[in-house]
Amino acid sequence: MNVGVIGLGYVGLPLAVAFAEAGDDVIALDVDPIKVSAVAGGDSYIEDISSERLRAVLPRIRATYRYADLAKADAVLICVPTPLNDNREPDLGPLDAAAKSLAQVLQPGQLIVLESTTYPGTTRERLMPLLESTGLRVGPDINLAFSPERVDPGRTDFTLGNTPKVIGGITPVCLDRADELYRRVCEKTVRVSTPEAAELTKLLENIFRSVNIALVNELAMLAERMGIDIWEVVDAASTKPYGFMRFEPGPGMGGHCLPVDPFYLTWRARQFHMSTEFIELAGKINQHMPYHCAERVEWALNDVAKPVKGSRILILGASYKGGVGDIRESPALRIIEVLTGRGGIVSYHDEYVPSLPGSGLESVPLDEAVAQADVVVLVTAHPGLDYGEIAARSALFIDLRGVTRGLQVENLVRL
Ligand SMILES: NC(=O)c1ccc[n+]([C@@H]2O[C@H](COP(=O)([O-])OP(=O)(O)OC[C@H]3O[C@@H](n4cnc5c(N)ncnc54)[C@H](O)[C@@H]3O)[C@@H](O)[C@H]2O)c1
């Protein structure tokens, strides 16, 4: 087969590589010339795909920024961003742009699949009319489906291949064709009746996480006031073999998904005269967490008779989660901003994030910075560091991820 992938980010590049590994020819398209040249040169910029893995299938991947190249594709997967605009409403600009460019080269017989996370109705009401503006009809001429990407960057136990792929087609034939396509790279597919059901499935998964993270974050703030160790409570509750699922408190949510996707549904729900209160409340609590954590730093410094102003504060981990370099919506950015605004001398160490655009900060060498810091704040726990050992040699160590639980030392404060 000849498979086109539009948008070579965290979702698109792994898909392109998976199809190439399955023996398909891949047309990998992005509007970002830096990404196109990196892929063409076999240099991966996504942690989950090593450059060696990319290079091994490079003969089957054609990197391009020209939509005309997609005319040869049997199937085209759209993996462009779906962000929020400044009013926190869905910004379908990248999807519209991709669909309009694709429409210009659309061929009879092609299967188009949208993978980007979005509100129910996007595939049918937004994407389909743009594709049909060519005169080609979904059903008789082309096929259209939605299949949400479930990739969890940095994860190795569940990957594209062994995570079931949910698919909803506009027509039964659309569904059959998309199913056949994904079975080339996924062990299991899950067929649902409509694209809307598939769109809402993805949102349910993300909202489920967001709401449960907010719940445990709220309890963490309460437990702190009550003098109870929330980590001990989460560990104990997790021993229940049924009816409980572990979620951990932390400095807030980051990445392109959890802080953004639920609000696609909130926006859509308003058109159905519903307000999605769980989503709003979860968003409110999770957005407050970086501010709460900055306050924890302030209190901890106060306890050792130091103000934030003039104190040297070292942030460990700037990306939004361990093992990846993605800083989108990372709570570390907000914590750095707040503490810098209060006069703290803030630096950070993160081997995955060499510099923080906009702040002028660059990752500093760990040992020297720990020795000099008045307080070390663990915001994101990357693998490979011994945080107990770092805590032991810090003047004051604040653990926002619970990785030091079990350690009882005086200079240690946990969320
Ligand atoms: N990152 C994740 O973990 C994850 C997981 C599941 C679902 N998703 C969803 O998948 C979608 C893509 O996310 P991502 O993290 O891969 O985004 P990303 O920003 O990493 O990659 C998107 C790519 O699309 C390109 N692009 C933008 N407009 C384009 C256009 N008109 N034509 C061609 N290319 C264009 C960008 O240059 C970028 O390289 C989003 O809807 C996201 O919510 C992401």
The ligand as a MOL file (V3000), in Angstrom:
LIG
                    3D

  0  0  0     0  0            999 V3000
M  V30 BEGIN CTAB
M  V30 COUNTS 44 48 0 0 0
M  V30 BEGIN ATOM
M  V30 1 N 0.9920 13.9530 21.5750 0
M  V30 2 C 0.2160 12.9960 22.0240 0
M  V30 3 O 0.5710 12.3040 22.9490 0
M  V30 4 C -1.1330 12.7180 21.4140 0
M  V30 5 C -1.7860 11.5280 21.7590 0
M  V30 6 C -3.0040 11.2410 21.2050 0
M  V30 7 C -3.5950 12.1520 20.3330 0
M  V30 8 N -2.9580 13.3150 20.0100 0 CHG=1
M  V30 9 C -3.6270 14.2010 19.0950 0
M  V30 10 O -3.0260 14.0630 17.8040 0
M  V30 11 C -2.9780 15.3190 17.1320 0
M  V30 12 C -1.5470 15.6780 16.7750 0
M  V30 13 O -0.8090 15.7890 17.9920 0
M  V30 14 P 0.7720 15.7940 18.0130 0
M  V30 15 O 1.1540 15.7360 19.4500 0
M  V30 16 O 1.3170 14.7720 17.0660 0 CHG=-1
M  V30 17 O 1.0570 17.2470 17.4420 0
M  V30 18 P 2.4670 17.8480 16.9610 0
M  V30 19 O 2.3670 19.3150 17.1210 0
M  V30 20 O 3.5810 17.0890 17.6050 0
M  V30 21 O 2.5070 17.4900 15.4070 0
M  V30 22 C 1.6110 18.0180 14.4770 0
M  V30 23 C 2.3530 18.2980 13.1890 0
M  V30 24 O 1.4110 18.7560 12.2380 0
M  V30 25 C 2.0640 19.7260 11.4150 0
M  V30 26 N 1.0560 20.5350 10.7210 0
M  V30 27 C 0.3170 21.5620 11.1980 0
M  V30 28 N -0.5240 22.0260 10.2550 0
M  V30 29 C -0.3040 21.2820 9.1340 0
M  V30 30 C -0.8450 21.2630 7.8450 0
M  V30 31 N -1.8080 22.1060 7.4860 0
M  V30 32 N -0.3660 20.3670 6.9440 0
M  V30 33 C 0.6100 19.5030 7.2930 0
M  V30 34 N 1.1580 19.4500 8.5250 0
M  V30 35 C 0.7070 20.3260 9.4430 0
M  V30 36 C 2.9260 20.4850 12.3880 0
M  V30 37 O 3.9830 21.1580 11.7080 0
M  V30 38 C 3.4310 19.3700 13.3020 0
M  V30 39 O 4.6560 18.8370 12.8660 0
M  V30 40 C -3.6450 16.3160 18.0610 0
M  V30 41 O -5.0010 16.3870 17.7620 0
M  V30 42 C -3.4860 15.6730 19.4240 0
M  V30 43 O -4.4850 16.0760 20.3410 0
M  V30 44 C -1.7270 13.6040 20.5300 0
M  V30 END ATOM
M  V30 BEGIN BOND
M  V30 1 1 1 2
M  V30 2 2 2 3
M  V30 3 1 2 4
M  V30 4 1 4 5
M  V30 5 2 4 44
M  V30 6 2 5 6
M  V30 7 1 6 7
M  V30 8 2 7 8
M  V30 9 1 8 9
M  V30 10 1 8 44
M  V30 11 1 9 10
M  V30 12 1 9 42
M  V30 13 1 10 11
M  V30 14 1 11 12
M  V30 15 1 11 40
M  V30 16 1 12 13
M  V30 17 1 13 14
M  V30 18 2 14 15
M  V30 19 1 14 16
M  V30 20 1 14 17
M  V30 21 1 17 18
M  V30 22 2 18 19
M  V30 23 1 18 20
M  V30 24 1 18 21
M  V30 25 1 21 22
M  V30 26 1 22 23
M  V30 27 1 23 24
M  V30 28 1 23 38
M  V30 29 1 24 25
M  V30 30 1 25 26
M  V30 31 1 25 36
M  V30 32 1 26 27
M  V30 33 1 26 35
M  V30 34 2 27 28
M  V30 35 1 28 29
M  V30 36 1 29 30
M  V30 37 2 29 35
M  V30 38 1 30 31
M  V30 39 2 30 32
M  V30 40 1 32 33
M  V30 41 2 33 34
M  V30 42 1 34 35
M  V30 43 1 36 37
M  V30 44 1 36 38
M  V30 45 1 38 39
M  V30 46 1 40 41
M  V30 47 1 40 42
M  V30 48 1 42 43
M  V30 END BOND
M  V30 END CTAB
M  END
